[in-house]
Amino acid sequence: MKKNIFALLALLLIATSCSEFNKVLKSSDYDYKFEYAKKCYENKKFYRCYTLLEELVPIYKGTEKAEESLYLLAQSYYGSKDYTTAAQSFTTYYNTYPKGQYAELARFYAAYSYYMETPDPRLDQTDNDKARAALVMFLEYYPHSEKAEEAQNLLFELQERLAYKELLNAKLYYDLGPLKMSNSPENNYLSSIIVAQNALKDYPLSKYKEDFFFLVLRAKYAQAVNSVQEKRIDRYRDVIDEYYNYKNEFPEGKHIKEATNMLEHAQKVVKN
């Protein structure tokens, strides 16, 4: 019985709330609508908030409430997790009010909205590029902001996603190496080496640094194993050099045992 009463009360509250919102929607009192929109935002009813503000923002343009209404609209999109529209709205805000009350936060949340839209590293990273560019711009404008450290951390995380994408690409070429495809196995290993070496230049502080170093060694070793006779000795010498590149960087690396096995085999071939 009590459950039925509570359910009935909940339905009545919803109905009353919807009725009130519909009344506000139909009202021609814009200030009343604006105050109601702000209450909706405070109560995290973001859909109602931006529904009202989408009407009010163009009406308030050029008035004293224009700036606040535009920023609140962007925040309501952000709150509803519509990050694409939020980023656009925050950008519109700081372009319209470059020295506005909320300019710093608008720049940060525009960047953060792009960040929230960044996909899995295996997918296209266009949104990653947008997010990084926006974060760099935020840090240039507000290097001493309370959100500067957070922005730097987000920027580093996005760079790590790009580094991981390059690691996946390099591994893919390595895995394709033995296959008889349009490219020769040798070219696949060479592509793996080039991708990994370029990633080391682009992301020198990446947590995947050891993986890139070791992948270069593995690919060069595979090249040597699959090499034609006239290139074989030189390739194994290259493996020996690459082993020491890896060991100098990671003397107790997680791949040191496998790397040592490659070194010992390469040394035997070169000596014979």
C-alpha atoms as one frame of an Amber mdcrd trajectory, in Angstrom:
protein
   0.000   0.000   0.000   2.797   2.407   0.969   4.625   1.629  -2.274   1.509
   2.514  -4.262   1.185   5.801  -2.398   4.825   6.710  -3.013   4.474   5.811
  -6.700   1.360   7.952  -6.969   3.083  10.883  -5.272   6.045  10.549  -7.620
   3.739  10.602 -10.644   1.972  13.675  -9.288   5.287  15.461  -8.774   6.384
  14.619 -12.322   3.066  15.763 -13.736   3.201  18.979 -11.735   6.770  19.597
 -12.788   5.972  19.006 -16.459   2.952  21.249 -16.197   5.078  23.998 -14.657
   7.751  23.656 -17.341   5.163  23.827 -20.122   3.785  26.966 -18.522   7.248
  28.529 -18.489   7.803  27.527 -22.126   4.639  29.318 -23.200   5.377  32.415
 -21.138   6.352  35.653 -22.872   8.140  36.855 -19.733  11.775  36.327 -20.752
  13.260  37.222 -17.378  10.959  34.703 -15.724  12.156  32.084 -18.204  15.770
  32.977 -17.527  15.424  32.633 -13.765  13.638  29.322 -14.250  16.436  28.139
 -16.576  19.001  28.942 -13.893  17.013  26.925 -11.346  16.874  24.039 -13.811
  20.653  24.206 -14.180  21.166  24.219 -10.413  18.939  21.136 -10.160  20.804
  19.450 -13.049  17.779  19.490 -15.321  20.021  20.346 -18.228  17.569  19.523
 -21.019  15.041  22.022 -19.656  17.773  24.574 -19.101  19.148  24.556 -22.644
  15.659  24.277 -24.145  14.808  27.618 -22.556  18.166  29.209 -23.213  18.176
  28.309 -26.900  15.244  30.719 -27.176  16.652  33.343 -24.808  20.255  33.667
 -26.057  19.346  35.350 -29.379  16.723  37.488 -27.598  19.218  38.656 -24.973
  21.903  39.451 -27.535  23.247  42.943 -26.837  21.712  43.108 -23.364  23.278
  42.826 -19.924  22.149  39.195 -19.693  23.643  38.128 -23.026  26.984  37.005
 -21.625  25.609  34.985 -18.715  22.888  33.339 -20.798  25.361  32.217 -23.484
  27.775  30.752 -20.927  24.952  29.012 -19.085  23.742  27.552 -22.381  27.196
  26.082 -23.010  27.342  24.674 -19.487  23.910  23.092 -19.849  25.042  21.298
 -23.032  28.137  20.198 -21.152  26.028  18.961 -18.226  23.851  16.931 -20.586
  27.035  15.361 -22.077  26.450  16.864 -25.506  30.152  17.667 -25.712  30.234
  18.576 -29.388  27.600  21.288 -28.991  29.122  22.349 -25.673  32.534  22.892
 -27.298  30.936  24.961 -30.049  28.998  27.052 -27.525  31.992  27.664 -25.247
  33.997  28.683 -28.309  31.250  31.070 -29.372  31.300  32.540 -25.876  35.031
  33.296 -25.666  35.130  34.561 -29.255  32.252  36.903 -28.466  33.556  37.887
 -25.018  37.364  37.390 -25.115  37.713  39.298 -21.847  34.378  38.237 -20.413
  33.666  37.107 -16.882  33.689  33.439 -17.890  36.339  33.568 -20.658  38.903
  31.500 -18.760  36.433  28.777 -17.845  34.926  28.815 -21.330  38.312  28.143
 -22.896  39.013  25.338 -20.451  35.627  23.653 -20.886  35.774  23.975 -24.658
  39.053  22.047 -24.542  37.674  19.575 -22.010  34.606  18.986 -24.188  36.871
  18.103 -27.122  38.816  15.848 -24.754  35.619  14.019 -23.794  34.927  13.369
 -27.476  38.327  11.830 -28.223  37.902   8.239 -29.421  39.747   4.999 -28.816
  43.384   5.267 -29.990  42.641   2.755 -32.732  40.261   5.217 -34.396  40.722
   8.524 -36.196  42.268  11.105 -33.862  40.856  14.325 -35.361  39.114  15.204
 -32.087  42.359  14.490 -30.264  44.018  17.152 -32.428  41.230  19.636 -31.637
  41.468  18.926 -27.916  45.261  19.327 -27.817  45.127  22.562 -29.796  42.460
  23.942 -27.449  44.416  22.905 -24.344  47.611  24.488 -25.661  45.696  27.691
 -26.383  44.193  27.666 -22.887  47.646  27.303 -21.321  49.000  30.124 -23.465
  46.187  32.433 -22.363  46.076  31.332 -18.720  49.438  29.790 -17.703  48.764
  30.522 -14.027  45.149  29.361 -13.967  43.954  27.067 -11.196  43.128  24.645
 -14.002  46.545  24.875 -15.663  47.849  21.691 -14.022  44.724  19.777 -15.006
  45.043  21.076 -18.565  48.678  19.952 -18.703  47.726  16.498 -17.452  44.991
  16.219 -20.073  47.425  17.318 -22.759  49.939  14.683 -21.711  47.223  12.013
 -21.660  46.170  12.913 -25.203  49.773  12.728 -26.356  50.010   9.278 -24.781
  46.975   8.183 -26.785  48.721   9.281 -29.962  51.880   7.471 -28.885  49.855
   4.317 -28.252  48.276   4.607 -31.695  51.768   4.738 -33.211  52.780   1.723
 -31.135  49.811  -0.203 -32.522  50.779   0.837 -36.062  54.378  -0.246 -35.559
  53.259  -3.592 -34.124  50.895  -4.094 -37.041  53.737  -3.708 -39.539  55.856
  -6.073 -37.469  53.089  -8.681 -37.374  52.594  -8.359 -41.134  56.297  -8.977
 -41.684  56.225 -12.747 -42.228  53.162 -12.618 -44.480  53.494 -12.872 -48.243
  51.566  -9.758 -49.168  52.003  -7.006 -51.753  54.846  -5.630 -49.642  57.794
  -7.875 -48.971  58.382  -9.025 -45.371  61.532  -6.882 -45.384  59.533  -3.739
 -46.184  57.042  -4.479 -43.417  59.830  -4.762 -40.848  61.395  -1.576 -42.172
  58.045   0.225 -41.855  57.766  -0.988 -38.262  61.233   0.402 -37.515  60.472
   3.769 -39.112  57.159   4.204 -37.285  58.718   3.289 -33.917  61.750   5.556
 -34.405  59.576   8.498 -35.448  57.384   7.951 -32.390  60.456   8.094 -30.167
  61.271  11.494 -31.657  57.704  12.764 -31.355  56.969  11.356 -27.879  60.320
  11.148 -26.038  58.680  11.114 -22.594  56.028   8.530 -23.385  55.406   5.612
 -21.048  55.667   3.446 -24.183  59.271   4.475 -24.773  60.689   1.069 -23.856
  58.168  -0.679 -26.090  59.270   1.445 -29.041  62.960   0.757 -28.390  62.380
  -2.961 -28.090  60.174  -3.079 -31.176  62.967  -1.484 -33.223  65.314  -4.194
 -31.949  62.838  -6.989 -32.713  62.141  -5.686 -36.198  65.842  -5.359 -36.983
  66.435  -8.874 -35.697  63.584 -10.184 -37.862  65.072  -8.329 -40.815  68.405
 -10.025 -40.208  66.860 -13.481 -39.862  64.943 -13.037 -43.133  67.755 -11.243
 -44.913  69.412 -12.253 -48.183  72.937 -13.606 -47.757  74.811 -10.488 -48.884
  73.034  -8.297 -46.310  72.962 -10.821 -43.505  76.148  -9.961 -41.573  75.573
  -6.215 -41.721  72.021  -6.681 -40.510  73.138  -8.763 -37.535  75.761  -6.121
 -36.681  72.917  -3.626 -36.697  71.045  -5.877 -34.254  74.047  -5.830 -31.913
  74.177  -2.024 -32.027  70.451  -1.787 -31.441  70.686  -4.133 -28.467  73.059
  -1.711 -26.751  70.770   1.212 -27.592  67.993  -0.626 -25.799  70.121  -1.743
 -22.849  71.646   1.710 -22.301  68.142   3.149 -21.986  66.670   0.237 -20.019
  69.409  -1.801 -18.308  66.779  -3.706 -16.342  64.023  -3.471 -18.923  61.082
  -5.848 -19.037  62.324  -7.279 -22.349  65.998  -7.611 -21.401  65.983 -11.432
 -21.413  64.570 -11.666 -24.936  66.865  -8.861 -26.067  69.894 -10.729 -24.694
  68.895 -13.869 -26.592  68.842 -11.842 -29.823  72.245 -10.370 -28.991  73.822
 -13.778 -28.369  72.459 -15.180 -31.632  73.596 -12.101 -33.573  77.110 -12.338
 -32.070  77.410 -16.002 -33.070  76.414 -15.245 -36.652  78.844 -12.349 -36.939
  81.748 -14.374 -35.466  81.148 -17.262 -37.854
